[in-house]
Amino acid sequence: MRIVLQRVTAARVTVDGHIVGEIGGGVVALVGVTHTDTAADAERLADKTASLRLFADRERPFDRTLAEVGGAVLCVSQFTLFGDVRRGNRPSWVQAAAAKPARQLVDAYAARLKYHGLIVATGVFGAHMHIALDNDGPVTLILDTDELARPRRRTAREDPAG
């Protein structure tokens, strides 16, 4: 799974001119699913989303979580996150999961966020959506199950020998 998180002061998603999901402050989560993703991946990324310290307190710019600031999540499926543009000029979508398993995992991600007590609004899976958001910061992060599985590289600052 691959999720692009954007910290926002407000966001909404419309389909055919009707608002189908809307939040105040929090994050927009654009969620892409590939063939090898599982429910465990959806839960892991939701747990990570809920625990990320993306919001300021009085002393530090990144010290509070969504729950601590009363933030919400606007969760929108985004198969184009797995677009492959290595060859030619037209993206290939072969890395994106088929609709049925993708929908199940996007729903599992949203459900796990709700399990953490977060307010979650969603788009409409498979629909042509328009997303309006007011970026805050801007702060944008990419969560990827493959990247989270890799060990973190040590920097000279973290390396006791360096």
C-alpha positions as CSV (number, residue, x, y, z in Angstrom):
1,M,0.0,0.0,0.0
2,R,1.0,3.5,-0.6
3,I,-0.5,6.5,1.1
4,V,0.1,10.2,0.6
5,L,-0.8,12.1,3.7
6,Q,-1.3,15.9,3.5
7,R,-1.9,17.9,6.6
8,V,-4.8,20.2,6.0
9,T,-6.9,22.9,7.7
10,A,-9.9,21.7,5.8
11,A,-10.8,19.4,2.9
12,R,-13.7,18.1,1.0
13,V,-14.4,15.6,-1.8
14,T,-17.3,16.1,-4.3
15,V,-18.8,13.7,-6.8
16,D,-21.2,15.1,-9.4
17,G,-21.2,18.4,-7.6
18,H,-22.3,16.9,-4.3
19,I,-20.1,16.9,-1.2
20,V,-19.6,13.3,-0.2
21,G,-16.9,13.8,2.4
22,E,-15.6,16.8,4.4
23,I,-13.3,17.5,7.3
24,G,-11.9,20.4,9.2
25,G,-8.3,20.2,10.4
26,G,-6.5,16.9,10.0
27,V,-5.1,15.0,7.1
28,V,-6.1,13.9,3.6
29,A,-5.0,10.3,3.0
30,L,-4.8,9.3,-0.7
31,V,-4.7,5.5,-0.5
32,G,-3.3,3.3,-3.3
33,V,-3.3,-0.5,-3.2
34,T,-1.2,-3.0,-5.1
35,H,-1.6,-6.7,-5.7
36,T,0.4,-8.0,-2.8
37,D,-1.2,-5.8,-0.1
38,T,-3.1,-7.4,2.8
39,A,-5.4,-6.4,5.6
40,A,-2.4,-6.4,7.9
41,D,-0.8,-3.8,5.7
42,A,-3.9,-1.6,5.9
43,E,-4.0,-1.9,9.6
44,R,-0.3,-1.2,9.9
45,L,-0.5,2.0,7.8
46,A,-3.6,3.1,9.7
47,D,-1.8,2.6,13.0
48,K,1.1,4.6,11.7
49,T,-1.2,7.3,10.4
50,A,-2.9,7.6,13.8
51,S,0.4,7.7,15.7
52,L,2.3,10.2,13.6
53,R,3.2,13.4,15.3
54,L,2.3,15.9,12.6
55,F,0.9,18.8,14.6
56,A,2.4,21.5,16.7
57,D,2.2,22.1,20.4
58,R,3.5,25.2,22.1
59,E,7.1,24.0,22.1
60,R,7.6,21.8,19.0
61,P,6.2,21.9,15.5
62,F,5.7,18.1,15.2
63,D,4.7,16.8,18.6
64,R,1.0,16.0,18.6
65,T,-1.1,13.3,16.9
66,L,-4.4,13.5,15.1
67,A,-6.3,12.4,18.2
68,E,-4.5,14.9,20.4
69,V,-5.5,17.8,18.2
70,G,-9.0,16.6,17.5
71,G,-8.1,16.1,13.8
72,A,-10.0,14.0,11.2
73,V,-9.0,12.0,8.2
74,L,-10.4,12.4,4.7
75,C,-9.7,9.0,3.1
76,V,-9.7,8.8,-0.7
77,S,-8.9,5.8,-2.9
78,Q,-6.1,6.6,-5.4
79,F,-5.1,3.8,-7.7
80,T,-2.9,6.3,-9.7
81,L,-0.4,6.1,-6.8
82,F,0.7,2.8,-8.5
83,G,1.0,4.3,-12.0
84,D,4.1,3.2,-13.8
85,V,5.7,5.8,-16.0
86,R,9.0,4.2,-16.7
87,R,8.2,3.5,-20.4
88,G,6.4,5.8,-22.8
89,N,4.3,8.8,-21.9
90,R,1.0,7.0,-20.9
91,P,1.0,5.6,-17.3
92,S,0.5,1.9,-16.9
93,W,-1.8,0.7,-14.1
94,V,-0.7,-2.9,-14.0
95,Q,0.7,-2.4,-10.5
96,A,-2.6,-1.2,-9.1
97,A,-4.8,-3.8,-7.5
98,A,-8.2,-4.8,-9.0
99,A,-11.2,-2.9,-7.8
100,K,-12.7,-5.5,-5.4
101,P,-9.6,-6.2,-3.3
102,A,-8.5,-2.5,-3.4
103,R,-11.9,-1.4,-2.1
104,Q,-11.7,-3.9,0.7
105,L,-8.3,-2.6,1.8
106,V,-9.1,1.1,1.6
107,D,-12.2,0.3,3.7
108,A,-10.0,-1.7,6.1
109,Y,-7.6,1.3,6.4
110,A,-10.6,3.7,7.2
111,A,-12.1,1.2,9.7
112,R,-8.8,0.9,11.5
113,L,-8.5,4.7,11.8
114,K,-12.0,4.7,13.3
115,Y,-10.9,2.0,15.7
116,H,-8.3,4.6,16.9
117,G,-11.2,7.0,17.7
118,L,-10.6,9.2,14.7
119,I,-13.3,10.9,12.7
120,V,-13.0,9.6,9.1
121,A,-14.8,10.9,6.0
122,T,-14.4,9.2,2.6
123,G,-14.7,9.6,-1.1
124,V,-16.6,7.3,-3.3
125,F,-14.6,4.3,-4.5
126,G,-14.2,4.3,-8.3
127,A,-16.0,7.6,-8.8
128,H,-14.5,10.6,-10.6
129,M,-13.9,12.9,-7.5
130,H,-12.9,16.4,-7.0
131,I,-10.8,17.1,-3.9
132,A,-10.5,20.6,-2.5
133,L,-8.0,21.1,0.4
134,D,-6.2,23.8,2.2
135,N,-2.7,22.5,2.8
136,D,-1.3,23.3,6.2
137,G,2.5,23.9,6.2
138,P,2.5,22.3,3.7
139,V,3.2,19.0,5.3
140,T,3.1,16.0,3.0
141,L,4.4,12.5,3.8
142,I,4.4,9.2,1.9
143,L,3.7,6.0,3.8
144,D,4.6,2.8,1.8
145,T,4.5,-0.7,3.2
146,D,7.7,-1.6,1.3
147,E,9.5,1.3,2.7
148,L,8.3,0.7,6.3
149,A,9.6,-2.9,6.1
150,R,13.1,-1.7,5.3
151,P,15.5,-0.8,8.1
152,R,16.1,2.8,8.6
153,R,19.5,4.0,7.5
154,R,21.6,5.6,10.1
155,T,22.8,9.1,9.6
156,A,26.1,10.4,10.8
157,R,24.2,12.2,13.6
158,E,22.6,8.9,14.7
159,D,25.7,6.7,14.3
160,P,27.6,6.5,17.5
161,A,30.8,5.9,15.5
162,G,30.3,8.9,13.2
